[in-house]
Amino acid sequence: MVPNLRRMDATAMDTIAGAKILQDRFQSSAFQPEQAVMHANRRATFIRMHGGAAIIRHWGDSRAVAVPPESLSLPEVNRRRLPPQA
């Protein structure tokens, strides 16, 4: 059985295009597929773009859902502060 290469190419292009759209939005060169994002105050993982929608998977959920890319944001980074050195 031969894999459907046309579909594989489309998925790769959706992922690359989605990453570039979100990269432009967040002014971040580090935004990549499989990166953590926030959607409606819930943590999620960005998977790819498809038909102008961002495909994400909320943490703790096995289903992927399509959402508008504008509804995504980057999670806040909580940095641990070390005590001052004596």
PDB file of N, CA, C and O in Angstrom, chain B, residues numbered from 101:
ATOM      1  N   MET B 101       0.845  -1.179   0.000  1.00  0.00           N
ATOM      2  CA  MET B 101       0.000   0.000   0.000  1.00  0.00           C
ATOM      3  C   MET B 101       0.895   1.248   0.000  1.00  0.00           C
ATOM      4  O   MET B 101       1.797   1.365   0.830  1.00  0.00           O
ATOM      5  N   VAL B 102       0.649   2.158  -0.912  1.00  0.00           N
ATOM      6  CA  VAL B 102       1.431   3.376  -1.051  1.00  0.00           C
ATOM      7  C   VAL B 102       0.739   4.499  -0.272  1.00  0.00           C
ATOM      8  O   VAL B 102      -0.464   4.702  -0.435  1.00  0.00           O
ATOM      9  N   PRO B 103       1.481   5.238   0.578  1.00  0.00           N
ATOM     10  CA  PRO B 103       0.851   6.327   1.325  1.00  0.00           C
ATOM     11  C   PRO B 103       0.418   7.448   0.384  1.00  0.00           C
ATOM     12  O   PRO B 103       0.990   7.633  -0.690  1.00  0.00           O
ATOM     13  N   ASN B 104      -0.592   8.183   0.804  1.00  0.00           N
ATOM     14  CA  ASN B 104      -1.084   9.314   0.026  1.00  0.00           C
ATOM     15  C   ASN B 104      -0.143  10.490   0.253  1.00  0.00           C
ATOM     16  O   ASN B 104      -0.303  11.243   1.214  1.00  0.00           O
ATOM     17  N   LEU B 105       0.836  10.646  -0.630  1.00  0.00           N
ATOM     18  CA  LEU B 105       1.848  11.689  -0.463  1.00  0.00           C
ATOM     19  C   LEU B 105       1.260  13.082  -0.609  1.00  0.00           C
ATOM     20  O   LEU B 105       1.753  14.021   0.016  1.00  0.00           O
ATOM     21  N   ARG B 106       0.225  13.239  -1.411  1.00  0.00           N
ATOM     22  CA  ARG B 106      -0.401  14.554  -1.573  1.00  0.00           C
ATOM     23  C   ARG B 106      -0.952  15.031  -0.227  1.00  0.00           C
ATOM     24  O   ARG B 106      -0.795  16.199   0.126  1.00  0.00           O
ATOM     25  N   ARG B 107      -1.588  14.144   0.514  1.00  0.00           N
ATOM     26  CA  ARG B 107      -2.136  14.517   1.827  1.00  0.00           C
ATOM     27  C   ARG B 107      -1.008  14.818   2.812  1.00  0.00           C
ATOM     28  O   ARG B 107      -1.115  15.738   3.623  1.00  0.00           O
ATOM     29  N   MET B 108       0.055  14.051   2.740  1.00  0.00           N
ATOM     30  CA  MET B 108       1.179  14.284   3.641  1.00  0.00           C
ATOM     31  C   MET B 108       1.796  15.653   3.373  1.00  0.00           C
ATOM     32  O   MET B 108       2.146  16.369   4.312  1.00  0.00           O
ATOM     33  N   ASP B 109       1.932  16.023   2.104  1.00  0.00           N
ATOM     34  CA  ASP B 109       2.482  17.333   1.755  1.00  0.00           C
ATOM     35  C   ASP B 109       1.580  18.449   2.247  1.00  0.00           C
ATOM     36  O   ASP B 109       2.067  19.458   2.758  1.00  0.00           O
ATOM     37  N   ALA B 110       0.262  18.281   2.100  1.00  0.00           N
ATOM     38  CA  ALA B 110      -0.688  19.308   2.543  1.00  0.00           C
ATOM     39  C   ALA B 110      -0.611  19.489   4.051  1.00  0.00           C
ATOM     40  O   ALA B 110      -0.654  20.618   4.541  1.00  0.00           O
ATOM     41  N   THR B 111      -0.498  18.394   4.793  1.00  0.00           N
ATOM     42  CA  THR B 111      -0.405  18.498   6.247  1.00  0.00           C
ATOM     43  C   THR B 111       0.868  19.217   6.654  1.00  0.00           C
ATOM     44  O   THR B 111       0.847  20.065   7.547  1.00  0.00           O
ATOM     45  N   ALA B 112       1.971  18.886   6.009  1.00  0.00           N
ATOM     46  CA  ALA B 112       3.233  19.558   6.326  1.00  0.00           C
ATOM     47  C   ALA B 112       3.139  21.045   6.003  1.00  0.00           C
ATOM     48  O   ALA B 112       3.612  21.877   6.777  1.00  0.00           O
ATOM     49  N   MET B 113       2.532  21.386   4.868  1.00  0.00           N
ATOM     50  CA  MET B 113       2.392  22.789   4.496  1.00  0.00           C
ATOM     51  C   MET B 113       1.461  23.519   5.456  1.00  0.00           C
ATOM     52  O   MET B 113       1.722  24.674   5.792  1.00  0.00           O
ATOM     53  N   ASP B 114       0.366  22.870   5.914  1.00  0.00           N
ATOM     54  CA  ASP B 114      -0.524  23.483   6.891  1.00  0.00           C
ATOM     55  C   ASP B 114       0.228  23.774   8.182  1.00  0.00           C
ATOM     56  O   ASP B 114       0.052  24.835   8.781  1.00  0.00           O
ATOM     57  N   THR B 115       1.059  22.845   8.606  1.00  0.00           N
ATOM     58  CA  THR B 115       1.822  23.025   9.840  1.00  0.00           C
ATOM     59  C   THR B 115       2.813  24.175   9.694  1.00  0.00           C
ATOM     60  O   THR B 115       2.929  25.010  10.591  1.00  0.00           O
ATOM     61  N   ILE B 116       3.517  24.222   8.587  1.00  0.00           N
ATOM     62  CA  ILE B 116       4.497  25.289   8.363  1.00  0.00           C
ATOM     63  C   ILE B 116       3.801  26.634   8.249  1.00  0.00           C
ATOM     64  O   ILE B 116       4.248  27.612   8.849  1.00  0.00           O
ATOM     65  N   ALA B 117       2.703  26.701   7.482  1.00  0.00           N
ATOM     66  CA  ALA B 117       1.968  27.958   7.311  1.00  0.00           C
ATOM     67  C   ALA B 117       1.405  28.427   8.648  1.00  0.00           C
ATOM     68  O   ALA B 117       1.460  29.617   8.961  1.00  0.00           O
ATOM     69  N   GLY B 118       0.870  27.511   9.429  1.00  0.00           N
ATOM     70  CA  GLY B 118       0.317  27.877  10.732  1.00  0.00           C
ATOM     71  C   GLY B 118       1.376  28.404  11.671  1.00  0.00           C
ATOM     72  O   GLY B 118       1.155  29.381  12.387  1.00  0.00           O
ATOM     73  N   ALA B 119       2.514  27.764  11.667  1.00  0.00           N
ATOM     74  CA  ALA B 119       3.609  28.223  12.516  1.00  0.00           C
ATOM     75  C   ALA B 119       4.050  29.623  12.115  1.00  0.00           C
ATOM     76  O   ALA B 119       4.348  30.451  12.975  1.00  0.00           O
ATOM     77  N   LYS B 120       4.093  29.894  10.806  1.00  0.00           N
ATOM     78  CA  LYS B 120       4.515  31.219  10.336  1.00  0.00           C
ATOM     79  C   LYS B 120       3.490  32.291  10.696  1.00  0.00           C
ATOM     80  O   LYS B 120       3.865  33.394  11.093  1.00  0.00           O
ATOM     81  N   ILE B 121       2.194  31.977  10.561  1.00  0.00           N
ATOM     82  CA  ILE B 121       1.143  32.938  10.926  1.00  0.00           C
ATOM     83  C   ILE B 121       1.244  33.274  12.408  1.00  0.00           C
ATOM     84  O   ILE B 121       1.216  34.444  12.789  1.00  0.00           O
ATOM     85  N   LEU B 122       1.361  32.249  13.236  1.00  0.00           N
ATOM     86  CA  LEU B 122       1.439  32.494  14.673  1.00  0.00           C
ATOM     87  C   LEU B 122       2.760  33.155  15.052  1.00  0.00           C
ATOM     88  O   LEU B 122       2.807  33.958  15.984  1.00  0.00           O
ATOM     89  N   GLN B 123       3.806  32.829  14.352  1.00  0.00           N
ATOM     90  CA  GLN B 123       5.106  33.446  14.587  1.00  0.00           C
ATOM     91  C   GLN B 123       5.018  34.944  14.332  1.00  0.00           C
ATOM     92  O   GLN B 123       5.532  35.739  15.120  1.00  0.00           O
ATOM     93  N   ASP B 124       4.366  35.340  13.229  1.00  0.00           N
ATOM     94  CA  ASP B 124       4.173  36.761  12.924  1.00  0.00           C
ATOM     95  C   ASP B 124       3.322  37.438  13.991  1.00  0.00           C
ATOM     96  O   ASP B 124       3.607  38.564  14.398  1.00  0.00           O
ATOM     97  N   ARG B 125       2.281  36.751  14.440  1.00  0.00           N
ATOM     98  CA  ARG B 125       1.373  37.343  15.430  1.00  0.00           C
ATOM     99  C   ARG B 125       2.080  37.589  16.758  1.00  0.00           C
ATOM    100  O   ARG B 125       1.899  38.638  17.376  1.00  0.00           O
ATOM    101  N   PHE B 126       2.876  36.633  17.192  1.00  0.00           N
ATOM    102  CA  PHE B 126       3.504  36.733  18.506  1.00  0.00           C
ATOM    103  C   PHE B 126       4.914  37.298  18.453  1.00  0.00           C
ATOM    104  O   PHE B 126       5.568  37.410  19.490  1.00  0.00           O
ATOM    105  N   GLN B 127       5.402  37.661  17.258  1.00  0.00           N
ATOM    106  CA  GLN B 127       6.746  38.226  17.108  1.00  0.00           C
ATOM    107  C   GLN B 127       7.789  37.319  17.759  1.00  0.00           C
ATOM    108  O   GLN B 127       8.716  37.796  18.414  1.00  0.00           O
ATOM    109  N   SER B 128       7.633  36.039  17.577  1.00  0.00           N
ATOM    110  CA  SER B 128       8.531  35.084  18.212  1.00  0.00           C
ATOM    111  C   SER B 128       9.093  34.129  17.172  1.00  0.00           C
ATOM    112  O   SER B 128       8.341  33.525  16.407  1.00  0.00           O
ATOM    113  N   SER B 129      10.386  33.992  17.142  1.00  0.00           N
ATOM    114  CA  SER B 129      10.981  33.056  16.203  1.00  0.00           C
ATOM    115  C   SER B 129      10.971  31.635  16.752  1.00  0.00           C
ATOM    116  O   SER B 129      11.313  30.699  16.030  1.00  0.00           O
ATOM    117  N   ALA B 130      10.586  31.455  18.018  1.00  0.00           N
ATOM    118  CA  ALA B 130      10.637  30.144  18.644  1.00  0.00           C
ATOM    119  C   ALA B 130       9.302  29.416  18.600  1.00  0.00           C
ATOM    120  O   ALA B 130       9.222  28.273  19.050  1.00  0.00           O
ATOM    121  N   PHE B 131       8.242  30.043  18.069  1.00  0.00           N
ATOM    122  CA  PHE B 131       6.940  29.372  18.062  1.00  0.00           C
ATOM    123  C   PHE B 131       6.944  28.250  17.038  1.00  0.00           C
ATOM    124  O   PHE B 131       7.183  28.478  15.853  1.00  0.00           O
ATOM    125  N   GLN B 132       6.677  27.037  17.505  1.00  0.00           N
ATOM    126  CA  GLN B 132       6.731  25.852  16.658  1.00  0.00           C
ATOM    127  C   GLN B 132       5.524  24.967  16.927  1.00  0.00           C
ATOM    128  O   GLN B 132       4.904  25.069  17.986  1.00  0.00           O
ATOM    129  N   PRO B 133       5.180  24.090  15.969  1.00  0.00           N
ATOM    130  CA  PRO B 133       4.153  23.085  16.254  1.00  0.00           C
ATOM    131  C   PRO B 133       4.554  22.289  17.489  1.00  0.00           C
ATOM    132  O   PRO B 133       5.739  22.085  17.751  1.00  0.00           O
ATOM    133  N   GLU B 134       3.570  21.849  18.233  1.00  0.00           N
ATOM    134  CA  GLU B 134       3.736  21.123  19.494  1.00  0.00           C
ATOM    135  C   GLU B 134       4.105  22.045  20.649  1.00  0.00           C
ATOM    136  O   GLU B 134       4.420  21.569  21.739  1.00  0.00           O
ATOM    137  N   GLN B 135       4.073  23.349  20.429  1.00  0.00           N
ATOM    138  CA  GLN B 135       4.378  24.289  21.504  1.00  0.00           C
ATOM    139  C   GLN B 135       3.118  24.551  22.324  1.00  0.00           C
ATOM    140  O   GLN B 135       2.007  24.512  21.795  1.00  0.00           O
ATOM    141  N   ALA B 136       3.293  24.814  23.592  1.00  0.00           N
ATOM    142  CA  ALA B 136       2.173  25.126  24.477  1.00  0.00           C
ATOM    143  C   ALA B 136       1.602  26.496  24.125  1.00  0.00           C
ATOM    144  O   ALA B 136       2.347  27.444  23.880  1.00  0.00           O
ATOM    145  N   VAL B 137       0.271  26.589  24.102  1.00  0.00           N
ATOM    146  CA  VAL B 137      -0.445  27.840  23.880  1.00  0.00           C
ATOM    147  C   VAL B 137      -1.584  27.910  24.889  1.00  0.00           C
ATOM    148  O   VAL B 137      -1.883  26.935  25.580  1.00  0.00           O
ATOM    149  N   MET B 138      -2.209  29.069  24.960  1.00  0.00           N
ATOM    150  CA  MET B 138      -3.397  29.239  25.807  1.00  0.00           C
ATOM    151  C   MET B 138      -4.594  29.482  24.903  1.00  0.00           C
ATOM    152  O   MET B 138      -4.505  30.218  23.920  1.00  0.00           O
ATOM    153  N   HIS B 139      -5.720  28.854  25.247  1.00  0.00           N
ATOM    154  CA  HIS B 139      -6.978  29.074  24.530  1.00  0.00           C
ATOM    155  C   HIS B 139      -8.095  29.098  25.558  1.00  0.00           C
ATOM    156  O   HIS B 139      -8.329  28.111  26.255  1.00  0.00           O
ATOM    157  N   ALA B 140      -8.789  30.234  25.652  1.00  0.00           N
ATOM    158  CA  ALA B 140      -9.909  30.384  26.593  1.00  0.00           C
ATOM    159  C   ALA B 140      -9.485  30.004  28.015  1.00  0.00           C
ATOM    160  O   ALA B 140     -10.183  29.262  28.706  1.00  0.00           O
ATOM    161  N   ASN B 141      -8.338  30.523  28.435  1.00  0.00           N
ATOM    162  CA  ASN B 141      -7.790  30.272  29.775  1.00  0.00           C
ATOM    163  C   ASN B 141      -7.489  28.801  30.048  1.00  0.00           C
ATOM    164  O   ASN B 141      -7.422  28.390  31.206  1.00  0.00           O
ATOM    165  N   ARG B 142      -7.309  28.017  29.009  1.00  0.00           N
ATOM    166  CA  ARG B 142      -6.912  26.609  29.148  1.00  0.00           C
ATOM    167  C   ARG B 142      -5.624  26.385  28.382  1.00  0.00           C
ATOM    168  O   ARG B 142      -5.422  26.948  27.307  1.00  0.00           O
ATOM    169  N   ARG B 143      -4.754  25.560  28.942  1.00  0.00           N
ATOM    170  CA  ARG B 143      -3.508  25.222  28.256  1.00  0.00           C
ATOM    171  C   ARG B 143      -3.828  24.244  27.128  1.00  0.00           C
ATOM    172  O   ARG B 143      -4.681  23.366  27.261  1.00  0.00           O
ATOM    173  N   ALA B 144      -3.121  24.424  26.021  1.00  0.00           N
ATOM    174  CA  ALA B 144      -3.323  23.565  24.859  1.00  0.00           C
ATOM    175  C   ALA B 144      -1.998  23.430  24.121  1.00  0.00           C
ATOM    176  O   ALA B 144      -1.034  24.140  24.404  1.00  0.00           O
ATOM    177  N   THR B 145      -1.975  22.508  23.177  1.00  0.00           N
ATOM    178  CA  THR B 145      -0.812  22.313  22.325  1.00  0.00           C
ATOM    179  C   THR B 145      -1.220  22.620  20.890  1.00  0.00           C
ATOM    180  O   THR B 145      -2.187  22.057  20.377  1.00  0.00           O
ATOM    181  N   PHE B 146      -0.474  23.523  20.243  1.00  0.00           N
ATOM    182  CA  PHE B 146      -0.725  23.828  18.840  1.00  0.00           C
ATOM    183  C   PHE B 146      -0.247  22.658  18.009  1.00  0.00           C
ATOM    184  O   PHE B 146       0.868  22.174  18.200  1.00  0.00           O
ATOM    185  N   ILE B 147      -1.092  22.191  17.071  1.00  0.00           N
ATOM    186  CA  ILE B 147      -0.721  21.067  16.218  1.00  0.00           C
ATOM    187  C   ILE B 147      -0.363  21.559  14.819  1.00  0.00           C
ATOM    188  O   ILE B 147       0.736  21.304  14.328  1.00  0.00           O
ATOM    189  N   ARG B 148      -1.305  22.272  14.174  1.00  0.00           N
ATOM    190  CA  ARG B 148      -1.059  22.771  12.817  1.00  0.00           C
ATOM    191  C   ARG B 148      -2.182  23.721  12.433  1.00  0.00           C
ATOM    192  O   ARG B 148      -3.141  23.900  13.184  1.00  0.00           O
ATOM    193  N   MET B 149      -2.055  24.332  11.251  1.00  0.00           N
ATOM    194  CA  MET B 149      -3.121  25.139  10.671  1.00  0.00           C
ATOM    195  C   MET B 149      -3.831  24.291   9.620  1.00  0.00           C
ATOM    196  O   MET B 149      -3.209  23.472   8.943  1.00  0.00           O
ATOM    197  N   HIS B 150      -5.135  24.496   9.494  1.00  0.00           N
ATOM    198  CA  HIS B 150      -5.898  23.791   8.471  1.00  0.00           C
ATOM    199  C   HIS B 150      -7.080  24.654   8.073  1.00  0.00           C
ATOM    200  O   HIS B 150      -7.941  24.950   8.901  1.00  0.00           O
ATOM    201  N   GLY B 151      -7.126  25.057   6.819  1.00  0.00           N
ATOM    202  CA  GLY B 151      -8.240  25.858   6.327  1.00  0.00           C
ATOM    203  C   GLY B 151      -8.404  27.177   7.064  1.00  0.00           C
ATOM    204  O   GLY B 151      -9.529  27.640   7.251  1.00  0.00           O
ATOM    205  N   GLY B 152      -7.307  27.789   7.485  1.00  0.00           N
ATOM    206  CA  GLY B 152      -7.374  29.068   8.190  1.00  0.00           C
ATOM    207  C   GLY B 152      -7.644  28.954   9.673  1.00  0.00           C
ATOM    208  O   GLY B 152      -7.675  29.970  10.367  1.00  0.00           O
ATOM    209  N   ALA B 153      -7.842  27.744  10.186  1.00  0.00           N
ATOM    210  CA  ALA B 153      -8.082  27.529  11.617  1.00  0.00           C
ATOM    211  C   ALA B 153      -6.858  26.862  12.245  1.00  0.00           C
ATOM    212  O   ALA B 153      -6.158  26.079  11.602  1.00  0.00           O
ATOM    213  N   ALA B 154      -6.622  27.187  13.499  1.00  0.00           N
ATOM    214  CA  ALA B 154      -5.538  26.541  14.240  1.00  0.00           C
ATOM    215  C   ALA B 154      -6.088  25.247  14.834  1.00  0.00           C
ATOM    216  O   ALA B 154      -7.139  25.256  15.476  1.00  0.00           O
ATOM    217  N   ILE B 155      -5.400  24.164  14.629  1.00  0.00           N
ATOM    218  CA  ILE B 155      -5.784  22.882  15.216  1.00  0.00           C
ATOM    219  C   ILE B 155      -4.970  22.737  16.500  1.00  0.00           C
ATOM    220  O   ILE B 155      -3.739  22.748  16.477  1.00  0.00           O
ATOM    221  N   ILE B 156      -5.681  22.600  17.615  1.00  0.00           N
ATOM    222  CA  ILE B 156      -5.023  22.480  18.918  1.00  0.00           C
ATOM    223  C   ILE B 156      -5.600  21.281  19.666  1.00  0.00           C
ATOM    224  O   ILE B 156      -6.643  20.741  19.298  1.00  0.00           O
ATOM    225  N   ARG B 157      -4.906  20.884  20.711  1.00  0.00           N
ATOM    226  CA  ARG B 157      -5.399  19.847  21.614  1.00  0.00           C
ATOM    227  C   ARG B 157      -5.248  20.391  23.029  1.00  0.00           C
ATOM    228  O   ARG B 157      -4.137  20.667  23.480  1.00  0.00           O
ATOM    229  N   HIS B 158      -6.385  20.546  23.734  1.00  0.00           N
ATOM    230  CA  HIS B 158      -6.326  21.016  25.122  1.00  0.00           C
ATOM    231  C   HIS B 158      -5.645  19.947  25.974  1.00  0.00           C
ATOM    232  O   HIS B 158      -5.808  18.749  25.740  1.00  0.00           O
ATOM    233  N   TRP B 159      -4.891  20.396  26.953  1.00  0.00           N
ATOM    234  CA  TRP B 159      -4.199  19.457  27.830  1.00  0.00           C
ATOM    235  C   TRP B 159      -5.222  18.626  28.594  1.00  0.00           C
ATOM    236  O   TRP B 159      -6.204  19.157  29.114  1.00  0.00           O
ATOM    237  N   GLY B 160      -4.988  17.340  28.656  1.00  0.00           N
ATOM    238  CA  GLY B 160      -5.887  16.429  29.348  1.00  0.00           C
ATOM    239  C   GLY B 160      -7.030  15.941  28.471  1.00  0.00           C
ATOM    240  O   GLY B 160      -7.866  15.163  28.930  1.00  0.00           O
ATOM    241  N   ASP B 161      -7.083  16.379  27.220  1.00  0.00           N
ATOM    242  CA  ASP B 161      -8.133  15.979  26.287  1.00  0.00           C
ATOM    243  C   ASP B 161      -7.472  15.284  25.112  1.00  0.00           C
ATOM    244  O   ASP B 161      -6.413  15.714  24.658  1.00  0.00           O
ATOM    245  N   SER B 162      -8.071  14.229  24.618  1.00  0.00           N
ATOM    246  CA  SER B 162      -7.460  13.499  23.508  1.00  0.00           C
ATOM    247  C   SER B 162      -7.930  13.994  22.145  1.00  0.00           C
ATOM    248  O   SER B 162      -7.352  13.623  21.124  1.00  0.00           O
ATOM    249  N   ARG B 163      -8.983  14.838  22.112  1.00  0.00           N
ATOM    250  CA  ARG B 163      -9.512  15.322  20.840  1.00  0.00           C
ATOM    251  C   ARG B 163      -8.811  16.598  20.397  1.00  0.00           C
ATOM    252  O   ARG B 163      -8.510  17.476  21.206  1.00  0.00           O
ATOM    253  N   ALA B 164      -8.561  16.681  19.104  1.00  0.00           N
ATOM    254  CA  ALA B 164      -8.042  17.920  18.523  1.00  0.00           C
ATOM    255  C   ALA B 164      -9.247  18.759  18.093  1.00  0.00           C
ATOM    256  O   ALA B 164     -10.243  18.221  17.610  1.00  0.00           O
ATOM    257  N   VAL B 165      -9.150  20.079  18.271  1.00  0.00           N
ATOM    258  CA  VAL B 165     -10.239  20.978  17.890  1.00  0.00           C
ATOM    259  C   VAL B 165      -9.681  22.108  17.037  1.00  0.00           C
ATOM    260  O   VAL B 165      -8.508  22.464  17.142  1.00  0.00           O
ATOM    261  N   ALA B 166     -10.546  22.667  16.185  1.00  0.00           N
ATOM    262  CA  ALA B 166     -10.177  23.793  15.335  1.00  0.00           C
ATOM    263  C   ALA B 166     -10.665  25.082  16.003  1.00  0.00           C
ATOM    264  O   ALA B 166     -11.823  25.175  16.408  1.00  0.00           O
ATOM    265  N   VAL B 167      -9.785  26.063  16.114  1.00  0.00           N
ATOM    266  CA  VAL B 167     -10.133  27.349  16.733  1.00  0.00           C
ATOM    267  C   VAL B 167      -9.545  28.477  15.878  1.00  0.00           C
ATOM    268  O   VAL B 167      -8.597  28.257  15.125  1.00  0.00           O
ATOM    269  N   PRO B 168     -10.111  29.685  15.996  1.00  0.00           N
ATOM    270  CA  PRO B 168      -9.515  30.808  15.267  1.00  0.00           C
ATOM    271  C   PRO B 168      -8.120  31.103  15.814  1.00  0.00           C
ATOM    272  O   PRO B 168      -7.930  31.111  17.030  1.00  0.00           O
ATOM    273  N   PRO B 169      -7.147  31.345  14.946  1.00  0.00           N
ATOM    274  CA  PRO B 169      -5.788  31.618  15.428  1.00  0.00           C
ATOM    275  C   PRO B 169      -5.720  32.834  16.342  1.00  0.00           C
ATOM    276  O   PRO B 169      -4.855  32.906  17.214  1.00  0.00           O
ATOM    277  N   GLU B 170      -6.631  33.795  16.148  1.00  0.00           N
ATOM    278  CA  GLU B 170      -6.629  34.997  16.986  1.00  0.00           C
ATOM    279  C   GLU B 170      -6.972  34.693  18.438  1.00  0.00           C
ATOM    280  O   GLU B 170      -6.681  35.498  19.324  1.00  0.00           O
ATOM    281  N   SER B 171      -7.591  33.534  18.694  1.00  0.00           N
ATOM    282  CA  SER B 171      -7.996  33.196  20.060  1.00  0.00           C
ATOM    283  C   SER B 171      -6.860  32.570  20.869  1.00  0.00           C
ATOM    284  O   SER B 171      -7.040  32.267  22.048  1.00  0.00           O
ATOM    285  N   LEU B 172      -5.696  32.372  20.253  1.00  0.00           N
ATOM    286  CA  LEU B 172      -4.558  31.758  20.949  1.00  0.00           C
ATOM    287  C   LEU B 172      -3.634  32.817  21.516  1.00  0.00           C
ATOM    288  O   LEU B 172      -3.501  33.909  20.963  1.00  0.00           O
ATOM    289  N   SER B 173      -3.010  32.486  22.604  1.00  0.00           N
ATOM    290  CA  SER B 173      -1.972  33.337  23.178  1.00  0.00           C
ATOM    291  C   SER B 173      -0.887  32.434  23.754  1.00  0.00           C
ATOM    292  O   SER B 173      -1.077  31.229  23.920  1.00  0.00           O
ATOM    293  N   LEU B 174       0.237  33.040  24.049  1.00  0.00           N
ATOM    294  CA  LEU B 174       1.330  32.288  24.666  1.00  0.00           C
ATOM    295  C   LEU B 174       1.125  32.259  26.175  1.00  0.00           C
ATOM    296  O   LEU B 174       0.689  33.254  26.753  1.00  0.00           O
ATOM    297  N   PRO B 175       1.430  31.144  26.820  1.00  0.00           N
ATOM    298  CA  PRO B 175       1.292  31.081  28.276  1.00  0.00           C
ATOM    299  C   PRO B 175       2.331  31.961  28.957  1.00  0.00           C
ATOM    300  O   PRO B 175       3.429  32.167  28.440  1.00  0.00           O
ATOM    301  N   GLU B 176       1.964  32.474  30.125  1.00  0.00           N
ATOM    302  CA  GLU B 176       2.925  33.252  30.913  1.00  0.00           C
ATOM    303  C   GLU B 176       4.004  32.323  31.423  1.00  0.00           C
ATOM    304  O   GLU B 176       3.743  31.172  31.772  1.00  0.00           O
ATOM    305  N   VAL B 177       5.202  32.832  31.459  1.00  0.00           N
ATOM    306  CA  VAL B 177       6.322  32.044  31.963  1.00  0.00           C
ATOM    307  C   VAL B 177       6.577  32.475  33.403  1.00  0.00           C
ATOM    308  O   VAL B 177       6.917  33.629  33.667  1.00  0.00           O
ATOM    309  N   ASN B 178       6.409  31.544  34.321  1.00  0.00           N
ATOM    310  CA  ASN B 178       6.709  31.819  35.722  1.00  0.00           C
ATOM    311  C   ASN B 178       8.133  31.369  35.991  1.00  0.00           C
ATOM    312  O   ASN B 178       8.447  30.179  35.970  1.00  0.00           O
ATOM    313  N   ARG B 179       8.960  32.321  36.236  1.00  0.00           N
ATOM    314  CA  ARG B 179      10.369  32.002  36.505  1.00  0.00           C
ATOM    315  C   ARG B 179      10.601  31.947  38.006  1.00  0.00           C
ATOM    316  O   ARG B 179      10.163  32.821  38.755  1.00  0.00           O
ATOM    317  N   ARG B 180      11.291  30.915  38.421  1.00  0.00           N
ATOM    318  CA  ARG B 180      11.611  30.768  39.830  1.00  0.00           C
ATOM    319  C   ARG B 180      12.763  31.710  40.166  1.00  0.00           C
ATOM    320  O   ARG B 180      13.788  31.727  39.484  1.00  0.00           O
ATOM    321  N   ARG B 181      12.582  32.471  41.199  1.00  0.00           N
ATOM    322  CA  ARG B 181      13.643  33.388  41.616  1.00  0.00           C
ATOM    323  C   ARG B 181      14.494  32.723  42.686  1.00  0.00           C
ATOM    324  O   ARG B 181      13.986  32.144  43.646  1.00  0.00           O
ATOM    325  N   LEU B 182      15.768  32.821  42.497  1.00  0.00           N
ATOM    326  CA  LEU B 182      16.692  32.258  43.466  1.00  0.00           C
ATOM    327  C   LEU B 182      16.942  33.281  44.571  1.00  0.00           C
ATOM    328  O   LEU B 182      16.936  34.484  44.311  1.00  0.00           O
ATOM    329  N   PRO B 183      17.162  32.815  45.802  1.00  0.00           N
ATOM    330  CA  PRO B 183      17.459  33.761  46.880  1.00  0.00           C
ATOM    331  C   PRO B 183      18.784  34.454  46.619  1.00  0.00           C
ATOM    332  O   PRO B 183      19.662  33.875  45.979  1.00  0.00           O
ATOM    333  N   PRO B 184      18.948  35.673  47.095  1.00  0.00           N
ATOM    334  CA  PRO B 184      20.214  36.394  46.879  1.00  0.00           C
ATOM    335  C   PRO B 184      21.381  35.656  47.516  1.00  0.00           C
ATOM    336  O   PRO B 184      21.247  35.049  48.578  1.00  0.00           O
ATOM    337  N   GLN B 185      22.514  35.716  46.858  1.00  0.00           N
ATOM    338  CA  GLN B 185      23.732  35.088  47.383  1.00  0.00           C
ATOM    339  C   GLN B 185      24.316  35.959  48.476  1.00  0.00           C
ATOM    340  O   GLN B 185      24.368  37.182  48.345  1.00  0.00           O
ATOM    341  N   ALA B 186      24.755  35.328  49.556  1.00  0.00           N
ATOM    342  CA  ALA B 186      25.336  36.089  50.683  1.00  0.00           C
ATOM    343  C   ALA B 186      26.783  36.426  50.440  1.00  0.00           C
ATOM    344  O   ALA B 186      27.419  37.059  51.282  1.00  0.00           O
TER     345      ALA B 186
END
